[in-house]
Amino acid sequence: MIKIDGDHLWRGGQKIGWVEDRHVRAEDGKHLGYFDESHIYSEEGHRLGYVEGDYLFSESGDSKIALEKISEEIVGGTIPEIGKCAVYMLLGS
């Protein structure tokens, strides 16, 4: 489980990264990717996934995850749902 506290991302009491201006960064500052209103992108700008209805889909089409499950895995914070989905895709649960 990842906890969002402000813009900071925590797992098991250890800071693992942060979200800044729709960009997700690892604790060491590495840019992992970013998101817009409905899509998630890699650091190189390749589409990784998108939200449609109540699901997060991988761009390749091999994954469909209920937003409810993501809300259980990524808790806290005030970032939008697509931001939580980006954290889920880029840092795992």
C-alpha positions in Angstrom: 0.0 0.0 0.0 1.2 3.5 -0.8 0.2 6.4 1.3 0.0 10.0 -0.1 0.8 12.7 2.4 0.6 16.1 0.7 2.7 15.5 -2.4 4.9 12.8 -0.8 4.6 9.1 -1.4 5.2 6.6 1.4 5.4 2.8 1.5 5.8 1.1 4.9 7.0 4.3 6.6 9.7 5.0 3.9 9.4 7.8 1.5 9.5 6.4 -2.1 8.8 9.5 -4.1 6.6 12.5 -4.7 4.1 14.1 -7.2 4.8 17.5 -8.6 2.8 19.3 -11.2 1.4 16.0 -12.6 4.8 14.4 -12.7 5.7 11.4 -10.6 9.2 11.2 -9.3 11.1 8.5 -7.3 12.8 9.4 -4.0 16.1 9.8 -5.8 14.6 12.5 -8.0 14.3 10.3 -11.1 11.4 11.3 -13.3 9.2 8.2 -13.7 6.3 9.6 -15.8 3.4 12.0 -15.8 -0.4 12.2 -16.3 -3.0 14.5 -17.8 -6.8 14.4 -17.4 -7.2 10.8 -18.6 -3.8 9.3 -19.7 -0.6 8.2 -18.0 2.7 8.5 -19.7 6.2 7.2 -19.2 9.2 9.5 -18.7 9.8 9.4 -22.5 6.2 10.4 -23.2 4.9 7.0 -24.3 1.3 6.2 -23.2 1.1 3.6 -20.5 -2.5 3.6 -19.6 -5.8 5.5 -19.4 -8.9 5.8 -17.3 -12.3 5.1 -18.9 -15.4 4.7 -16.8 -14.5 3.0 -13.5 -11.4 1.3 -14.8 -7.7 1.8 -15.4 -6.6 0.2 -18.7 -3.1 -0.4 -19.8 -2.3 1.0 -23.2 -1.4 -2.5 -24.4 -4.9 -3.7 -23.5 -3.7 -6.6 -21.4 -4.8 -5.1 -18.0 -8.0 -3.7 -16.6 -8.1 -2.6 -13.0 -11.1 -1.3 -11.1 -10.6 2.2 -9.7 -12.0 0.9 -6.4 -9.0 -1.4 -6.1 -6.6 1.4 -6.8 -8.3 3.5 -4.1 -7.6 0.7 -1.7 -3.9 0.4 -2.7 -3.1 4.2 -3.0 -4.6 6.1 0.0 -4.7 9.6 1.3 -3.7 12.8 -0.4 -5.7 15.2 -2.6 -4.3 14.3 -6.0 -6.9 13.4 -8.7 -7.9 9.8 -9.4 -5.8 9.8 -12.5 -2.8 10.8 -10.4 -3.4 7.9 -8.0 -3.6 5.6 -11.1 -0.3 7.0 -12.3 1.3 6.3 -8.9 -0.1 2.8 -9.1 1.3 2.2 -12.6 4.7 3.8 -12.1 5.5 2.7 -8.5 3.2 -0.3 -8.0 1.1 -0.9 -4.9 
